[in-house]
Amino acid sequence: MTKGIILLAAGGTGGHVFPAEALGYKLRERGYSVHLVTDSRAERFAGTFPAEEIHVVPSATLGSKNPVAVIRTGWKLWTGLRAARRLIGRLKPLAVVGFGGYPTVPPLMAATSMGVPSMIHEQNAVMGRANKALAAKVQAIAGGFLPESDGPYADKTVMTGNPVRPAVLAASNIPYVASRGSDPFRLVVFGGSQGAQFFSSAVPTALSLLDKAERDRLAVTQQARPEDKDRVTSCFAKLGAPADISSFFSDMAERLATAHLVICRSGASTVSEIAVIGRPAILVPYPHALDHDQAANAAALVATGGAQVVPQSELSPEKLASLISAAMKEPDRLEKMAAAAKTAGHPNAASLLADMVVAIAERRSVTEFKTSTDTMLQDRGVRA
């Protein structure tokens, strides 16, 4: 028999859905029933998400100052709020947890107005717009990279780390084995839903500048937008470099586990997964990210020596080629980077976040939770 329902709310991108998915598994292990509120973009994740049911509630983002657009957005948010209130009234969840993205606004607003315990999880080092709008109203804030000792909501913020999926935890058990001599060198390149376009042009061009002997060692996995996939595939075919090109990889954790080098953006989930698995990376923060949150996310991994950060404006094909070539020639350095990256990982983040959700559902205060958690982590030697 279930202990009750926990309602998770997340925008329909991997960066929002993956941490919610990891928490969902932990909550189910503990006897809770999980429901998800999201938007239609999350349908591709539905097969693996551990939810009893996935609900779509109307929502919209305030991205335009046009008066007509503002009115339409306001009406859609009001419609979503009413739908969320009906949903919460029917499900009677013990708590509602938001993971960012505009679809979280109606269910979290409904929960706070109905007296249902609520909290948000912020994956990034800088809080996103939806979470900013909700932060003052919820009982607690969990952070992936968000500092818990600074800011206006420090008293109710706990740094849990970013939960990673079971597939990532499984991949973390695979040791890093450097590529030496003429061994194959597996390069994994991905950029998320917004950031892959730059890599679709930059990476094939950079690889064309490598020596033939280096290209012959390469085995590339690269994410490309659907509209770029054929062009990127054609470029690799001309180079004679084996490459697996797709707009979405359902087995990305396994591909990361076998990678010798990763080139990617520095979204919160990406940085967290690379750290937990422990792989050397070249991080290229998405330059158009709001509040430059990707640059802030990368800092944690760079601080350990597990990654290099190169701004996109400085990453010419020649620069990228030299970075890849150097990496292929320095297996000892990559081994050290892989080990350093792993020290920044939070493999227990999902468990800690589940602890926090249960505490909020039981209407315990954040102060009480922090005190008990600090004691527990000190006993484990996790916190000094």
Salt bridges, closest charged atoms under 4 A:
GLU29 OE1 - LYS26 NZ 3.76
ASP39 OD2 - ARG41 NH2 2.87
GLU53 OE2 - HIS55 ND1 3.91
GLU148 OE1 - ARG383 NH2 3.67
GLU214 OE2 - LYS329 NZ 3.76
ASP216 OD2 - LYS212 NZ 2.96
GLU227 OE2 - ARG225 NH1 3.25
ASP228 OD2 - ARG225 NE 2.90
ASP228 OD1 - ARG231 NH2 3.50
ASP244 OD2 - ARG255 NH2 2.83
ASP251 OD1 - ARG255 NE 2.90
GLU273 OE2 - ARG165 NH2 3.18
ASP291 OD2 - LYS132 NZ 3.62
GLU330 OE1 - ARG333 NE 2.35
ASP332 OD1 - ARG180 NH1 3.00
GLU335 OE2 - ARG180 NH2 3.27
ASP355 OD1 - ARG30 NH1 2.63
GLU362 OE1 - ARG364 NH2 3.10
ASP374 OD1 - ARG383 NH1 2.26
